[in-house]
Structure formats: structure tokens, C-alpha cells
Amino acid sequence: MQSSVVKRSIVVAGHKTSVSLEDAFWKMLKKIAAVRDVTLSDLVASIDASREHANLSSAIRLFVLDFCRDQLNAQIAARKAAENDLRNPAGAPDQRTFDKENKCLGALFA
């Protein structure tokens, strides 16, 4: 059985290094970089600079997981707020707000 973990080379802060990541994490990392409008190398460098773990590959996995968790929590909070606003309609977000959030999440998880 072949491992789904792939070793990839990347330049971080001017130094070539490699990370071993599953394809799903690599793809999501690239999408996060695109959403933040930064290069993949810059994103990995920021993860590297702020990591609390010895292993860069693990730090990247945790970063991606945290990003996805934050996006999901934001969407849940927005829906709860909308439900509360439906009970009290003053200032309730319109459907376009949810469409925009869903489009962003859909692009990340596609």
C-alpha cells in the first residue's frame, strides 16, 4: 500500500526545506495562501516562525485544521446571529451575506 504522504520542497525564509504532507493538507494550504493573497512560501514562513512544535509538517497540519475550524465557527456564529435577528429583524443580514460566506467556504473546501 502506497502512503498518501508526499514529501514536497519549499523555500522558507530563503532556505530550501521539505515538508511531508498529505495531498488534502497541501491543497488546503495553497487555497489559504490564495485567500490571504500571499505566496505559499510566505505563508509557510509565518507558520514556521510562530510554531510551537518541533516538526514543520505537523505545524502546517495544525494551522490548516485551525483555519478550517475558525471558518466553520464563524459560519455557525453568523447563522446563530441570523436566527436571533429573525426573532428581532432590525439589522438582520440579508441572504447575500450568507451567499458570500458559503461561496468563500465552498472555494476553500472544493
Gaussian input, Z-matrix of N, CA and C with variables (Angstrom, degrees):
# hf/3-21g

backbone

0 1
 N
 C     1     B1
 C     2     B2     1     A1
 N     3     B3     2     A2     1     D1
 C     4     B4     3     A3     2     D2
 C     5     B5     4     A4     3     D3
 N     6     B6     5     A5     4     D4
 C     7     B7     6     A6     5     D5
 C     8     B8     7     A7     6     D6
 N     9     B9     8     A8     7     D7
 C    10    B10     9     A9     8     D8
 C    11    B11    10    A10     9     D9
 N    12    B12    11    A11    10    D10
 C    13    B13    12    A12    11    D11
 C    14    B14    13    A13    12    D12
 N    15    B15    14    A14    13    D13
 C    16    B16    15    A15    14    D14
 C    17    B17    16    A16    15    D15
 N    18    B18    17    A17    16    D16
 C    19    B19    18    A18    17    D17
 C    20    B20    19    A19    18    D18
 N    21    B21    20    A20    19    D19
 C    22    B22    21    A21    20    D20
 C    23    B23    22    A22    21    D21
 N    24    B24    23    A23    22    D22
 C    25    B25    24    A24    23    D23
 C    26    B26    25    A25    24    D24
 N    27    B27    26    A26    25    D25
 C    28    B28    27    A27    26    D26
 C    29    B29    28    A28    27    D27
 N    30    B30    29    A29    28    D28
 C    31    B31    30    A30    29    D29
 C    32    B32    31    A31    30    D30
 N    33    B33    32    A32    31    D31
 C    34    B34    33    A33    32    D32
 C    35    B35    34    A34    33    D33
 N    36    B36    35    A35    34    D34
 C    37    B37    36    A36    35    D35
 C    38    B38    37    A37    36    D36
 N    39    B39    38    A38    37    D37
 C    40    B40    39    A39    38    D38
 C    41    B41    40    A40    39    D39
 N    42    B42    41    A41    40    D40
 C    43    B43    42    A42    41    D41
 C    44    B44    43    A43    42    D42
 N    45    B45    44    A44    43    D43
 C    46    B46    45    A45    44    D44
 C    47    B47    46    A46    45    D45
 N    48    B48    47    A47    46    D46
 C    49    B49    48    A48    47    D47
 C    50    B50    49    A49    48    D48
 N    51    B51    50    A50    49    D49
 C    52    B52    51    A51    50    D50
 C    53    B53    52    A52    51    D51
 N    54    B54    53    A53    52    D52
 C    55    B55    54    A54    53    D53
 C    56    B56    55    A55    54    D54
 N    57    B57    56    A56    55    D55
 C    58    B58    57    A57    56    D56
 C    59    B59    58    A58    57    D57
 N    60    B60    59    A59    58    D58
 C    61    B61    60    A60    59    D59
 C    62    B62    61    A61    60    D60
 N    63    B63    62    A62    61    D61
 C    64    B64    63    A63    62    D62
 C    65    B65    64    A64    63    D63
 N    66    B66    65    A65    64    D64
 C    67    B67    66    A66    65    D65
 C    68    B68    67    A67    66    D66
 N    69    B69    68    A68    67    D67
 C    70    B70    69    A69    68    D68
 C    71    B71    70    A70    69    D69
 N    72    B72    71    A71    70    D70
 C    73    B73    72    A72    71    D71
 C    74    B74    73    A73    72    D72
 N    75    B75    74    A74    73    D73
 C    76    B76    75    A75    74    D74
 C    77    B77    76    A76    75    D75
 N    78    B78    77    A77    76    D76
 C    79    B79    78    A78    77    D77
 C    80    B80    79    A79    78    D78
 N    81    B81    80    A80    79    D79
 C    82    B82    81    A81    80    D80
 C    83    B83    82    A82    81    D81
 N    84    B84    83    A83    82    D82
 C    85    B85    84    A84    83    D83
 C    86    B86    85    A85    84    D84
 N    87    B87    86    A86    85    D85
 C    88    B88    87    A87    86    D86
 C    89    B89    88    A88    87    D87
 N    90    B90    89    A89    88    D88
 C    91    B91    90    A90    89    D89
 C    92    B92    91    A91    90    D90
 N    93    B93    92    A92    91    D91
 C    94    B94    93    A93    92    D92
 C    95    B95    94    A94    93    D93
 N    96    B96    95    A95    94    D94
 C    97    B97    96    A96    95    D95
 C    98    B98    97    A97    96    D96
 N    99    B99    98    A98    97    D97
 C   100   B100    99    A99    98    D98
 C   101   B101   100   A100    99    D99
 N   102   B102   101   A101   100   D100
 C   103   B103   102   A102   101   D101
 C   104   B104   103   A103   102   D102
 N   105   B105   104   A104   103   D103
 C   106   B106   105   A105   104   D104
 C   107   B107   106   A106   105   D105
 N   108   B108   107   A107   106   D106
 C   109   B109   108   A108   107   D107
 C   110   B110   109   A109   108   D108
 N   111   B111   110   A110   109   D109
 C   112   B112   111   A111   110   D110
 C   113   B113   112   A112   111   D111
 N   114   B114   113   A113   112   D112
 C   115   B115   114   A114   113   D113
 C   116   B116   115   A115   114   D114
 N   117   B117   116   A116   115   D115
 C   118   B118   117   A117   116   D116
 C   119   B119   118   A118   117   D117
 N   120   B120   119   A119   118   D118
 C   121   B121   120   A120   119   D119
 C   122   B122   121   A121   120   D120
 N   123   B123   122   A122   121   D121
 C   124   B124   123   A123   122   D122
 C   125   B125   124   A124   123   D123
 N   126   B126   125   A125   124   D124
 C   127   B127   126   A126   125   D125
 C   128   B128   127   A127   126   D126
 N   129   B129   128   A128   127   D127
 C   130   B130   129   A129   128   D128
 C   131   B131   130   A130   129   D129
 N   132   B132   131   A131   130   D130
 C   133   B133   132   A132   131   D131
 C   134   B134   133   A133   132   D132
 N   135   B135   134   A134   133   D133
 C   136   B136   135   A135   134   D134
 C   137   B137   136   A136   135   D135
 N   138   B138   137   A137   136   D136
 C   139   B139   138   A138   137   D137
 C   140   B140   139   A139   138   D138
 N   141   B141   140   A140   139   D139
 C   142   B142   141   A141   140   D140
 C   143   B143   142   A142   141   D141
 N   144   B144   143   A143   142   D142
 C   145   B145   144   A144   143   D143
 C   146   B146   145   A145   144   D144
 N   147   B147   146   A146   145   D145
 C   148   B148   147   A147   146   D146
 C   149   B149   148   A148   147   D147
 N   150   B150   149   A149   148   D148
 C   151   B151   150   A150   149   D149
 C   152   B152   151   A151   150   D150
 N   153   B153   152   A152   151   D151
 C   154   B154   153   A153   152   D152
 C   155   B155   154   A154   153   D153
 N   156   B156   155   A155   154   D154
 C   157   B157   156   A156   155   D155
 C   158   B158   157   A157   156   D156
 N   159   B159   158   A158   157   D157
 C   160   B160   159   A159   158   D158
 C   161   B161   160   A160   159   D159
 N   162   B162   161   A161   160   D160
 C   163   B163   162   A162   161   D161
 C   164   B164   163   A163   162   D162
 N   165   B165   164   A164   163   D163
 C   166   B166   165   A165   164   D164
 C   167   B167   166   A166   165   D165
 N   168   B168   167   A167   166   D166
 C   169   B169   168   A168   167   D167
 C   170   B170   169   A169   168   D168
 N   171   B171   170   A170   169   D169
 C   172   B172   171   A171   170   D170
 C   173   B173   172   A172   171   D171
 N   174   B174   173   A173   172   D172
 C   175   B175   174   A174   173   D173
 C   176   B176   175   A175   174   D174
 N   177   B177   176   A176   175   D175
 C   178   B178   177   A177   176   D176
 C   179   B179   178   A178   177   D177
 N   180   B180   179   A179   178   D178
 C   181   B181   180   A180   179   D179
 C   182   B182   181   A181   180   D180
 N   183   B183   182   A182   181   D181
 C   184   B184   183   A183   182   D182
 C   185   B185   184   A184   183   D183
 N   186   B186   185   A185   184   D184
 C   187   B187   186   A186   185   D185
 C   188   B188   187   A187   186   D186
 N   189   B189   188   A188   187   D187
 C   190   B190   189   A189   188   D188
 C   191   B191   190   A190   189   D189
 N   192   B192   191   A191   190   D190
 C   193   B193   192   A192   191   D191
 C   194   B194   193   A193   192   D192
 N   195   B195   194   A194   193   D193
 C   196   B196   195   A195   194   D194
 C   197   B197   196   A196   195   D195
 N   198   B198   197   A197   196   D196
 C   199   B199   198   A198   197   D197
 C   200   B200   199   A199   198   D198
 N   201   B201   200   A200   199   D199
 C   202   B202   201   A201   200   D200
 C   203   B203   202   A202   201   D201
 N   204   B204   203   A203   202   D202
 C   205   B205   204   A204   203   D203
 C   206   B206   205   A205   204   D204
 N   207   B207   206   A206   205   D205
 C   208   B208   207   A207   206   D206
 C   209   B209   208   A208   207   D207
 N   210   B210   209   A209   208   D208
 C   211   B211   210   A210   209   D209
 C   212   B212   211   A211   210   D210
 N   213   B213   212   A212   211   D211
 C   214   B214   213   A213   212   D212
 C   215   B215   214   A214   213   D213
 N   216   B216   215   A215   214   D214
 C   217   B217   216   A216   215   D215
 C   218   B218   217   A217   216   D216
 N   219   B219   218   A218   217   D217
 C   220   B220   219   A219   218   D218
 C   221   B221   220   A220   219   D219
 N   222   B222   221   A221   220   D220
 C   223   B223   222   A222   221   D221
 C   224   B224   223   A223   222   D222
 N   225   B225   224   A224   223   D223
 C   226   B226   225   A225   224   D224
 C   227   B227   226   A226   225   D225
 N   228   B228   227   A227   226   D226
 C   229   B229   228   A228   227   D227
 C   230   B230   229   A229   228   D228
 N   231   B231   230   A230   229   D229
 C   232   B232   231   A231   230   D230
 C   233   B233   232   A232   231   D231
 N   234   B234   233   A233   232   D232
 C   235   B235   234   A234   233   D233
 C   236   B236   235   A235   234   D234
 N   237   B237   236   A236   235   D235
 C   238   B238   237   A237   236   D236
 C   239   B239   238   A238   237   D237
 N   240   B240   239   A239   238   D238
 C   241   B241   240   A240   239   D239
 C   242   B242   241   A241   240   D240
 N   243   B243   242   A242   241   D241
 C   244   B244   243   A243   242   D242
 C   245   B245   244   A244   243   D243
 N   246   B246   245   A245   244   D244
 C   247   B247   246   A246   245   D245
 C   248   B248   247   A247   246   D246
 N   249   B249   248   A248   247   D247
 C   250   B250   249   A249   248   D248
 C   251   B251   250   A250   249   D249
 N   252   B252   251   A251   250   D250
 C   253   B253   252   A252   251   D251
 C   254   B254   253   A253   252   D252
 N   255   B255   254   A254   253   D253
 C   256   B256   255   A255   254   D254
 C   257   B257   256   A256   255   D255
 N   258   B258   257   A257   256   D256
 C   259   B259   258   A258   257   D257
 C   260   B260   259   A259   258   D258
 N   261   B261   260   A260   259   D259
 C   262   B262   261   A261   260   D260
 C   263   B263   262   A262   261   D261
 N   264   B264   263   A263   262   D262
 C   265   B265   264   A264   263   D263
 C   266   B266   265   A265   264   D264
 N   267   B267   266   A266   265   D265
 C   268   B268   267   A267   266   D266
 C   269   B269   268   A268   267   D267
 N   270   B270   269   A269   268   D268
 C   271   B271   270   A270   269   D269
 C   272   B272   271   A271   270   D270
 N   273   B273   272   A272   271   D271
 C   274   B274   273   A273   272   D272
 C   275   B275   274   A274   273   D273
 N   276   B276   275   A275   274   D274
 C   277   B277   276   A276   275   D275
 C   278   B278   277   A277   276   D276
 N   279   B279   278   A278   277   D277
 C   280   B280   279   A279   278   D278
 C   281   B281   280   A280   279   D279
 N   282   B282   281   A281   280   D280
 C   283   B283   282   A282   281   D281
 C   284   B284   283   A283   282   D282
 N   285   B285   284   A284   283   D283
 C   286   B286   285   A285   284   D284
 C   287   B287   286   A286   285   D285
 N   288   B288   287   A287   286   D286
 C   289   B289   288   A288   287   D287
 C   290   B290   289   A289   288   D288
 N   291   B291   290   A290   289   D289
 C   292   B292   291   A291   290   D290
 C   293   B293   292   A292   291   D291
 N   294   B294   293   A293   292   D292
 C   295   B295   294   A294   293   D293
 C   296   B296   295   A295   294   D294
 N   297   B297   296   A296   295   D295
 C   298   B298   297   A297   296   D296
 C   299   B299   298   A298   297   D297
 N   300   B300   299   A299   298   D298
 C   301   B301   300   A300   299   D299
 C   302   B302   301   A301   300   D300
 N   303   B303   302   A302   301   D301
 C   304   B304   303   A303   302   D302
 C   305   B305   304   A304   303   D303
 N   306   B306   305   A305   304   D304
 C   307   B307   306   A306   305   D305
 C   308   B308   307   A307   306   D306
 N   309   B309   308   A308   307   D307
 C   310   B310   309   A309   308   D308
 C   311   B311   310   A310   309   D309
 N   312   B312   311   A311   310   D310
 C   313   B313   312   A312   311   D311
 C   314   B314   313   A313   312   D312
 N   315   B315   314   A314   313   D313
 C   316   B316   315   A315   314   D314
 C   317   B317   316   A316   315   D315
 N   318   B318   317   A317   316   D316
 C   319   B319   318   A318   317   D317
 C   320   B320   319   A319   318   D318
 N   321   B321   320   A320   319   D319
 C   322   B322   321   A321   320   D320
 C   323   B323   322   A322   321   D321
 N   324   B324   323   A323   322   D322
 C   325   B325   324   A324   323   D323
 C   326   B326   325   A325   324   D324
 N   327   B327   326   A326   325   D325
 C   328   B328   327   A327   326   D326
 C   329   B329   328   A328   327   D327

   B1=1.4474
   B2=1.5226
   B3=1.3204
   B4=1.4576
   B5=1.5288
   B6=1.3306
   B7=1.4557
   B8=1.5202
   B9=1.3481
   B10=1.4626
   B11=1.5291
   B12=1.3264
   B13=1.4586
   B14=1.5274
   B15=1.3357
   B16=1.4579
   B17=1.5233
   B18=1.3231
   B19=1.4620
   B20=1.5251
   B21=1.3375
   B22=1.4612
   B23=1.5201
   B24=1.3151
   B25=1.4631
   B26=1.5212
   B27=1.3378
   B28=1.4546
   B29=1.5239
   B30=1.3208
   B31=1.4594
   B32=1.5277
   B33=1.3363
   B34=1.4557
   B35=1.5211
   B36=1.3129
   B37=1.4698
   B38=1.5244
   B39=1.3320
   B40=1.4548
   B41=1.5109
   B42=1.3193
   B43=1.4659
   B44=1.5291
   B45=1.3160
   B46=1.4547
   B47=1.5276
   B48=1.3209
   B49=1.4531
   B50=1.5224
   B51=1.2976
   B52=1.4630
   B53=1.5169
   B54=1.3105
   B55=1.4633
   B56=1.5196
   B57=1.3002
   B58=1.4587
   B59=1.5181
   B60=1.3364
   B61=1.4632
   B62=1.5159
   B63=1.3121
   B64=1.4475
   B65=1.5316
   B66=1.3081
   B67=1.4595
   B68=1.5250
   B69=1.3228
   B70=1.4695
   B71=1.5279
   B72=1.3270
   B73=1.4628
   B74=1.5273
   B75=1.3295
   B76=1.4608
   B77=1.5266
   B78=1.3376
   B79=1.4624
   B80=1.5232
   B81=1.3345
   B82=1.4637
   B83=1.5294
   B84=1.3194
   B85=1.4544
   B86=1.5281
   B87=1.3249
   B88=1.4584
   B89=1.5335
   B90=1.3212
   B91=1.4639
   B92=1.5289
   B93=1.3206
   B94=1.4637
   B95=1.5257
   B96=1.3197
   B97=1.4663
   B98=1.5282
   B99=1.3113
   B100=1.4686
   B101=1.5237
   B102=1.3300
   B103=1.4636
   B104=1.5239
   B105=1.3173
   B106=1.4739
   B107=1.5294
   B108=1.3104
   B109=1.4694
   B110=1.5303
   B111=1.3440
   B112=1.4692
   B113=1.5224
   B114=1.3198
   B115=1.4634
   B116=1.5196
   B117=1.3021
   B118=1.4615
   B119=1.5294
   B120=1.3327
   B121=1.4634
   B122=1.5227
   B123=1.3313
   B124=1.4634
   B125=1.5272
   B126=1.3188
   B127=1.4644
   B128=1.5311
   B129=1.3245
   B130=1.4682
   B131=1.5296
   B132=1.3173
   B133=1.4728
   B134=1.5203
   B135=1.3283
   B136=1.4684
   B137=1.5265
   B138=1.3215
   B139=1.4749
   B140=1.5254
   B141=1.3241
   B142=1.4620
   B143=1.5312
   B144=1.3291
   B145=1.4624
   B146=1.5277
   B147=1.3177
   B148=1.4643
   B149=1.5246
   B150=1.2971
   B151=1.4701
   B152=1.5240
   B153=1.3051
   B154=1.4596
   B155=1.5266
   B156=1.3113
   B157=1.4634
   B158=1.5220
   B159=1.2997
   B160=1.4644
   B161=1.5243
   B162=1.3042
   B163=1.4531
   B164=1.5341
   B165=1.3381
   B166=1.4602
   B167=1.5290
   B168=1.3070
   B169=1.4714
   B170=1.5295
   B171=1.3135
   B172=1.4715
   B173=1.5189
   B174=1.3253
   B175=1.4604
   B176=1.5279
   B177=1.3169
   B178=1.4723
   B179=1.5186
   B180=1.3224
   B181=1.4736
   B182=1.5258
   B183=1.3362
   B184=1.4634
   B185=1.5296
   B186=1.3274
   B187=1.4553
   B188=1.5345
   B189=1.3284
   B190=1.4654
   B191=1.5294
   B192=1.3245
   B193=1.4588
   B194=1.5257
   B195=1.3231
   B196=1.4682
   B197=1.5193
   B198=1.3360
   B199=1.4596
   B200=1.5274
   B201=1.3139
   B202=1.4702
   B203=1.5291
   B204=1.3233
   B205=1.4645
   B206=1.5307
   B207=1.3321
   B208=1.4644
   B209=1.5265
   B210=1.3242
   B211=1.4649
   B212=1.5204
   B213=1.3155
   B214=1.4629
   B215=1.5213
   B216=1.3336
   B217=1.4641
   B218=1.5232
   B219=1.3225
   B220=1.4651
   B221=1.5245
   B222=1.3021
   B223=1.4630
   B224=1.5337
   B225=1.3197
   B226=1.4646
   B227=1.5270
   B228=1.3323
   B229=1.4611
   B230=1.5217
   B231=1.3282
   B232=1.4664
   B233=1.5168
   B234=1.3073
   B235=1.4713
   B236=1.5266
   B237=1.3419
   B238=1.4649
   B239=1.5231
   B240=1.3299
   B241=1.4576
   B242=1.5215
   B243=1.3188
   B244=1.4649
   B245=1.5265
   B246=1.3243
   B247=1.4698
   B248=1.5203
   B249=1.3248
   B250=1.4601
   B251=1.5239
   B252=1.3267
   B253=1.4590
   B254=1.5231
   B255=1.3318
   B256=1.4660
   B257=1.5222
   B258=1.3272
   B259=1.4591
   B260=1.5315
   B261=1.3363
   B262=1.4634
   B263=1.5272
   B264=1.3389
   B265=1.4630
   B266=1.5278
   B267=1.2871
   B268=1.4668
   B269=1.5228
   B270=1.3189
   B271=1.4621
   B272=1.5176
   B273=1.3123
   B274=1.4653
   B275=1.5273
   B276=1.3520
   B277=1.4716
   B278=1.5229
   B279=1.3211
   B280=1.4503
   B281=1.5274
   B282=1.3120
   B283=1.4679
   B284=1.5193
   B285=1.3315
   B286=1.4654
   B287=1.5216
   B288=1.3275
   B289=1.4671
   B290=1.5227
   B291=1.3270
   B292=1.4565
   B293=1.5262
   B294=1.3251
   B295=1.4578
   B296=1.5280
   B297=1.3271
   B298=1.4648
   B299=1.5344
   B300=1.3417
   B301=1.4646
   B302=1.5289
   B303=1.3086
   B304=1.4595
   B305=1.5346
   B306=1.3295
   B307=1.4661
   B308=1.5240
   B309=1.3410
   B310=1.4652
   B311=1.5276
   B312=1.3244
   B313=1.4604
   B314=1.5226
   B315=1.3356
   B316=1.4632
   B317=1.5219
   B318=1.3174
   B319=1.4694
   B320=1.5193
   B321=1.3182
   B322=1.4600
   B323=1.5225
   B324=1.3135
   B325=1.4544
   B326=1.5209
   B327=1.3250
   B328=1.4730
   B329=1.5148
   A1=109.00
   A2=116.26
   A3=121.83
   A4=109.95
   A5=116.52
   A6=122.09
   A7=109.92
   A8=115.72
   A9=120.03
   A10=111.36
   A11=116.83
   A12=121.32
   A13=108.44
   A14=115.06
   A15=120.89
   A16=108.49
   A17=116.34
   A18=121.56
   A19=108.24
   A20=115.81
   A21=121.32
   A22=109.58
   A23=116.15
   A24=121.43
   A25=109.18
   A26=115.25
   A27=121.06
   A28=108.38
   A29=116.01
   A30=120.97
   A31=107.73
   A32=115.84
   A33=122.19
   A34=107.93
   A35=116.21
   A36=122.09
   A37=111.16
   A38=115.91
   A39=120.81
   A40=115.83
   A41=117.40
   A42=121.19
   A43=110.30
   A44=115.99
   A45=120.85
   A46=109.06
   A47=115.78
   A48=121.35
   A49=108.10
   A50=116.76
   A51=119.87
   A52=109.54
   A53=113.98
   A54=121.46
   A55=107.81
   A56=115.75
   A57=121.84
   A58=108.08
   A59=115.24
   A60=120.88
   A61=111.08
   A62=115.09
   A63=120.76
   A64=108.35
   A65=116.58
   A66=122.04
   A67=112.15
   A68=118.08
   A69=121.11
   A70=111.18
   A71=117.60
   A72=120.72
   A73=110.73
   A74=116.97
   A75=120.63
   A76=110.58
   A77=116.76
   A78=121.01
   A79=110.96
   A80=116.81
   A81=120.26
   A82=110.48
   A83=117.56
   A84=121.45
   A85=110.39
   A86=117.13
   A87=121.61
   A88=111.15
   A89=117.60
   A90=120.89
   A91=111.07
   A92=116.87
   A93=120.23
   A94=109.83
   A95=116.82
   A96=120.55
   A97=109.99
   A98=117.30
   A99=121.27
   A100=111.00
   A101=117.18
   A102=121.18
   A103=110.69
   A104=116.97
   A105=121.44
   A106=112.43
   A107=115.71
   A108=122.07
   A109=111.88
   A110=114.78
   A111=121.93
   A112=107.82
   A113=116.03
   A114=118.62
   A115=108.97
   A116=115.09
   A117=120.42
   A118=110.39
   A119=116.64
   A120=120.81
   A121=111.76
   A122=116.83
   A123=120.03
   A124=111.57
   A125=116.64
   A126=120.18
   A127=110.36
   A128=116.39
   A129=120.03
   A130=110.46
   A131=117.13
   A132=119.97
   A133=110.82
   A134=117.70
   A135=119.87
   A136=111.04
   A137=116.64
   A138=120.49
   A139=109.19
   A140=115.63
   A141=121.63
   A142=110.77
   A143=117.07
   A144=121.64
   A145=112.56
   A146=116.74
   A147=119.49
   A148=114.15
   A149=117.22
   A150=119.13
   A151=111.75
   A152=113.95
   A153=121.96
   A154=111.04
   A155=116.32
   A156=121.42
   A157=109.29
   A158=116.07
   A159=120.78
   A160=112.50
   A161=117.60
   A162=121.89
   A163=110.84
   A164=117.50
   A165=121.68
   A166=111.38
   A167=117.62
   A168=120.15
   A169=110.89
   A170=116.89
   A171=120.59
   A172=111.19
   A173=116.72
   A174=120.53
   A175=110.71
   A176=117.33
   A177=121.11
   A178=110.19
   A179=117.24
   A180=120.06
   A181=110.63
   A182=116.89
   A183=120.80
   A184=111.32
   A185=117.46
   A186=121.41
   A187=110.30
   A188=116.52
   A189=120.71
   A190=109.91
   A191=116.77
   A192=120.57
   A193=110.69
   A194=117.84
   A195=121.45
   A196=111.60
   A197=116.91
   A198=120.74
   A199=110.43
   A200=116.67
   A201=120.91
   A202=110.77
   A203=116.45
   A204=120.85
   A205=110.09
   A206=117.29
   A207=121.11
   A208=111.20
   A209=117.36
   A210=121.03
   A211=111.02
   A212=116.57
   A213=121.21
   A214=110.66
   A215=117.25
   A216=120.79
   A217=111.28
   A218=117.58
   A219=120.97
   A220=110.52
   A221=116.24
   A222=119.53
   A223=110.60
   A224=117.37
   A225=121.13
   A226=110.06
   A227=116.99
   A228=120.81
   A229=111.30
   A230=117.13
   A231=120.74
   A232=111.04
   A233=116.05
   A234=118.93
   A235=111.05
   A236=116.79
   A237=119.90
   A238=110.39
   A239=116.46
   A240=120.08
   A241=110.60
   A242=116.45
   A243=120.26
   A244=110.78
   A245=115.96
   A246=119.28
   A247=110.15
   A248=116.93
   A249=120.61
   A250=110.56
   A251=117.08
   A252=121.02
   A253=111.73
   A254=117.08
   A255=119.52
   A256=109.96
   A257=115.50
   A258=119.23
   A259=110.21
   A260=114.79
   A261=122.72
   A262=107.01
   A263=119.60
   A264=123.49
   A265=117.41
   A266=121.53
   A267=121.06
   A268=110.57
   A269=116.60
   A270=121.48
   A271=114.72
   A272=118.38
   A273=120.91
   A274=110.13
   A275=117.08
   A276=118.63
   A277=110.24
   A278=115.68
   A279=118.71
   A280=110.71
   A281=116.81
   A282=121.90
   A283=111.64
   A284=118.32
   A285=120.92
   A286=111.47
   A287=117.74
   A288=121.15
   A289=109.90
   A290=116.57
   A291=120.05
   A292=111.46
   A293=116.73
   A294=119.81
   A295=110.67
   A296=116.81
   A297=121.49
   A298=110.69
   A299=117.53
   A300=121.30
   A301=110.28
   A302=116.83
   A303=120.33
   A304=111.31
   A305=116.92
   A306=120.55
   A307=109.79
   A308=116.36
   A309=121.15
   A310=110.50
   A311=116.76
   A312=119.92
   A313=110.82
   A314=115.89
   A315=119.71
   A316=111.15
   A317=117.01
   A318=120.81
   A319=110.84
   A320=116.67
   A321=119.45
   A322=111.94
   A323=116.71
   A324=120.16
   A325=113.78
   A326=117.40
   A327=120.52
   A328=110.44
   D1=132.09
   D2=-178.17
   D3=-87.09
   D4=138.18
   D5=179.74
   D6=-71.53
   D7=144.79
   D8=177.13
   D9=-86.77
   D10=-1.48
   D11=178.00
   D12=-84.64
   D13=129.05
   D14=-178.27
   D15=-120.17
   D16=134.77
   D17=176.95
   D18=-85.34
   D19=126.83
   D20=-178.25
   D21=-125.92
   D22=144.05
   D23=177.58
   D24=-95.89
   D25=143.05
   D26=179.09
   D27=-152.40
   D28=147.94
   D29=177.33
   D30=-93.57
   D31=122.27
   D32=-179.39
   D33=-122.38
   D34=117.98
   D35=179.68
   D36=52.92
   D37=41.16
   D38=176.75
   D39=83.43
   D40=0.00
   D41=-179.29
   D42=-119.22
   D43=133.42
   D44=178.50
   D45=-76.70
   D46=130.46
   D47=177.50
   D48=-140.74
   D49=173.30
   D50=177.66
   D51=-129.44
   D52=149.25
   D53=176.00
   D54=-129.44
   D55=146.27
   D56=177.21
   D57=-109.13
   D58=111.60
   D59=-176.32
   D60=-137.00
   D61=150.21
   D62=170.62
   D63=-68.45
   D64=151.68
   D65=-176.99
   D66=-57.12
   D67=-39.25
   D68=-178.69
   D69=-62.17
   D70=-40.57
   D71=178.07
   D72=-68.07
   D73=-40.56
   D74=-179.82
   D75=-63.12
   D76=-45.87
   D77=-179.92
   D78=-62.39
   D79=-42.72
   D80=-179.71
   D81=-66.91
   D82=-38.74
   D83=177.58
   D84=-59.57
   D85=-43.48
   D86=178.24
   D87=-64.21
   D88=-38.51
   D89=178.41
   D90=-67.62
   D91=-39.18
   D92=177.97
   D93=-63.17
   D94=-43.00
   D95=177.82
   D96=-59.63
   D97=-42.18
   D98=-179.99
   D99=-65.33
   D100=-43.96
   D101=179.48
   D102=-62.65
   D103=-37.42
   D104=179.72
   D105=-84.26
   D106=-4.48
   D107=179.44
   D108=57.88
   D109=46.86
   D110=175.70
   D111=-129.57
   D112=161.35
   D113=176.40
   D114=-74.45
   D115=157.30
   D116=176.63
   D117=-59.81
   D118=-41.20
   D119=178.73
   D120=-61.69
   D121=-41.63
   D122=178.85
   D123=-66.23
   D124=-40.27
   D125=178.76
   D126=-63.82
   D127=-46.34
   D128=179.44
   D129=-64.48
   D130=-36.34
   D131=177.46
   D132=-63.01
   D133=-39.72
   D134=178.97
   D135=-69.09
   D136=-36.59
   D137=175.59
   D138=-64.29
   D139=-44.38
   D140=-179.48
   D141=-60.88
   D142=-43.43
   D143=-176.96
   D144=-67.79
   D145=-29.54
   D146=-175.73
   D147=-106.60
   D148=5.14
   D149=-175.15
   D150=-71.42
   D151=149.16
   D152=178.30
   D153=-108.75
   D154=1.76
   D155=-176.43
   D156=-114.42
   D157=153.55
   D158=-177.06
   D159=-71.46
   D160=-25.70
   D161=-172.41
   D162=-103.69
   D163=120.68
   D164=-178.69
   D165=-63.48
   D166=-39.92
   D167=179.92
   D168=-60.17
   D169=-42.84
   D170=177.50
   D171=-65.43
   D172=-40.20
   D173=179.01
   D174=-62.43
   D175=-38.33
   D176=177.79
   D177=-65.61
   D178=-44.68
   D179=178.48
   D180=-58.46
   D181=-45.29
   D182=-179.90
   D183=-65.80
   D184=-37.16
   D185=177.16
   D186=-61.73
   D187=-47.38
   D188=-179.93
   D189=-62.60
   D190=-44.13
   D191=178.86
   D192=-60.77
   D193=-45.83
   D194=178.68
   D195=-61.75
   D196=-41.84
   D197=179.08
   D198=-60.37
   D199=-47.88
   D200=-179.15
   D201=-64.79
   D202=-40.45
   D203=178.29
   D204=-62.56
   D205=-43.89
   D206=179.05
   D207=-62.39
   D208=-41.83
   D209=178.68
   D210=-62.70
   D211=-43.35
   D212=179.82
   D213=-65.98
   D214=-44.12
   D215=178.73
   D216=-62.58
   D217=-38.08
   D218=177.94
   D219=-64.60
   D220=-40.19
   D221=179.37
   D222=-67.64
   D223=-40.64
   D224=177.95
   D225=-63.03
   D226=-44.47
   D227=179.09
   D228=-62.43
   D229=-39.97
   D230=178.99
   D231=-64.67
   D232=-40.15
   D233=179.08
   D234=-66.96
   D235=-40.87
   D236=177.87
   D237=-63.41
   D238=-41.39
   D239=178.24
   D240=-63.18
   D241=-39.72
   D242=179.30
   D243=-65.67
   D244=-39.64
   D245=177.55
   D246=-62.51
   D247=-41.53
   D248=177.28
   D249=-65.35
   D250=-39.38
   D251=179.18
   D252=-67.52
   D253=-29.60
   D254=177.30
   D255=-66.87
   D256=-32.22
   D257=176.17
   D258=-73.50
   D259=-28.99
   D260=179.30
   D261=-133.91
   D262=83.40
   D263=-166.57
   D264=-62.06
   D265=-12.57
   D266=-177.89
   D267=-60.47
   D268=119.25
   D269=176.84
   D270=77.88
   D271=15.53
   D272=-179.29
   D273=-68.14
   D274=139.71
   D275=177.23
   D276=-67.95
   D277=148.65
   D278=178.48
   D279=-87.88
   D280=176.46
   D281=-175.90
   D282=-61.22
   D283=-28.92
   D284=-179.51
   D285=-61.40
   D286=-32.43
   D287=178.20
   D288=-61.76
   D289=-45.95
   D290=-179.86
   D291=-70.26
   D292=-37.05
   D293=178.08
   D294=-61.11
   D295=-41.71
   D296=179.45
   D297=-64.25
   D298=-44.99
   D299=179.28
   D300=-63.06
   D301=-44.89
   D302=-178.96
   D303=-65.01
   D304=-35.58
   D305=178.65
   D306=-64.65
   D307=-42.53
   D308=179.11
   D309=-63.21
   D310=-48.36
   D311=179.73
   D312=-65.24
   D313=-39.38
   D314=179.40
   D315=-61.26
   D316=-39.41
   D317=179.11
   D318=-67.37
   D319=-37.23
   D320=179.95
   D321=-68.05
   D322=-41.44
   D323=-173.18
   D324=-95.26
   D325=2.04
   D326=179.67
   D327=-73.31

